[in-house]
Amino acid sequence: MLDRRRFLSSTLGLTAGLAVSKDLFAQLEHAPTSLPNPATFSANEDAYWAELRKQFLIPADEVYLNNGTVGSSPAPVLRAIFDGYNTTERMDQVEPEDYPIWGYAAWNEFRDPLAQFVGCNRDELALLRNATEANSYVANGLDLKAGDEVLMTDQEHPGGEMPWQLRAKRYGIVVKKVTLPKPVKDGAQVLNLFNDAITPRTRVMFFSHISTNTGTVLPAKELCALARSKGILSAVDGAHTPGMMRFNLHDIGCDTYSSSPHKWLQAPKGSGFLFVRDEVIDRIWSTIATEGWDEPKIRAERFQRIGSSNVPALMGLRASIQLANDIGMERIERRHRQLADYILAEMLKRGAESWTSPDPTVRCAIVTVNVPGLKRMELENWLWKTKKIRIRGGEPSKLRLSTPYYLSKADINRYLAAFDEFRKANA
Ligand SMILES: Cc1ncc(COP(=O)(O)O)c(C=O)c1O
């Protein structure tokens, strides 16, 4: 039985929980209900982005430079999710068997806008939770024999590499790696490294379109063409690409593409996707099996039959695509590049070594620098606890700085001033 103090604190906890929700809904109500006027963009780009910034719940005094880990869903996305719950959780659907048993349908109303956004056919897409899950489907689902080789870079995220390592440990396939220089000079260098590492046993080339470690944008189209020319399957981990820069899956020519739009597209967490080129769909076994797992006619939908699922997240995904289309991906990408180029140039002035390519075509909105001697965890803690600035570091003294479009130059200057202050105090 709860004693009085614990009863009160748990009741207060409940009240606080409700209060937080009220606060959230108040913020959503206060967010502008329309996007900034496109004319504002022509007159004053910074004013346009500053107006868009009001769509995000991130407090105005916080600088969020860690979009590479996870994005923040803005008001139009959150409204779509909550509207979804509001219309479905009443359990008053029209038909007697129509209630939220989600996970057994085509969900074309979500796959269609996504297919258009990423440049493929609806039937080549499976709506999954994230890139890790999508990568696991590919690594687990292909017919491979012991000794068959998977060639990847040394910069893969664990959510990309480990599905193959699991397969290696369990079934004896071999994971081989090319070492990418830090920084990569240009796309041709990457292509040559892969070309030189291919052997007669290479069955799969797996690589991140945009490296989580260094922000390098790999020459995906050329790598996939190389794989195809040698009869090798190309599996791309595109966790960072949607919403960061323009791309088209059919143009890239990959066999599979995994993604987490909750990063740069600012979609709800847990709304990922797997693309499988139509000609390849029948070569991949399902990993999760329920009704439809062995039904070739439904094409890639086969892979999204995962049992009960979360459809309001898909409503949020659709809203995030709409938002990116409304702003315009060309405009978003340009802004991403401007901010990243600025922060990179400023960090170089401060003596940092760039792990991100000097070639602007091989980078976009993630800048990684190494600052020799810097105690990066101390900096990360200090920035967050004393300045409300979030960055992501790595060993030994690496800083990864993500520049989503809603940051302002003033935000970046705040980070730079704080970085200088820390260096001075710790010289
Ligand atoms: C390249 C890459 N792949 C996969 C992942 C894993 O993403 P998720 O946790 O959304 O599956 C990440 C996350 O940062 C990533 O950067």
The ligand as an SDF file (V2000), in Angstrom:
LIG
                    3D

 16 16  0  0  0  0  0  0  0  0999 V2000
   24.3710    5.9960  -40.9570 C   0  0  0  0  0  0  0  0  0  0  0  0
   23.4440    5.5560  -39.8630 C   0  0  0  0  0  0  0  0  0  0  0  0
   22.8300    4.3740  -39.9420 N   0  0  0  0  0  0  0  0  0  0  0  0
   21.9780    3.9450  -39.0140 C   0  0  0  0  0  0  0  0  0  0  0  0
   21.7080    4.7190  -37.9130 C   0  0  0  0  0  0  0  0  0  0  0  0
   20.7500    4.1980  -36.9020 C   0  0  0  0  0  0  0  0  0  0  0  0
   19.5840    4.9560  -36.9560 O   0  0  0  0  0  0  0  0  0  0  0  0
   18.3110    4.4430  -36.1820 P   0  0  0  0  0  0  0  0  0  0  0  0
   18.6820    4.3920  -34.7410 O   0  0  0  0  0  0  0  0  0  0  0  0
   17.2890    5.4810  -36.4750 O   0  0  0  0  0  0  0  0  0  0  0  0
   17.9690    3.1080  -36.7120 O   0  0  0  0  0  0  0  0  0  0  0  0
   22.3200    5.9550  -37.7630 C   0  0  0  0  0  0  0  0  0  0  0  0
   22.0510    6.7970  -36.5900 C   0  0  0  0  0  0  0  0  0  0  0  0
   22.6930    7.7830  -36.3130 O   0  0  0  0  0  0  0  0  0  0  0  0
   23.2210    6.3850  -38.7580 C   0  0  0  0  0  0  0  0  0  0  0  0
   23.8560    7.5500  -38.6660 O   0  0  0  0  0  0  0  0  0  0  0  0
  1  2  1  0
  2  3  1  0
  2 15  2  0
  3  4  2  0
  4  5  1  0
  5  6  1  0
  5 12  2  0
  6  7  1  0
  7  8  1  0
  8  9  2  0
  8 10  1  0
  8 11  1  0
 12 13  1  0
 12 15  1  0
 13 14  2  0
 15 16  1  0
M  END
$$$$
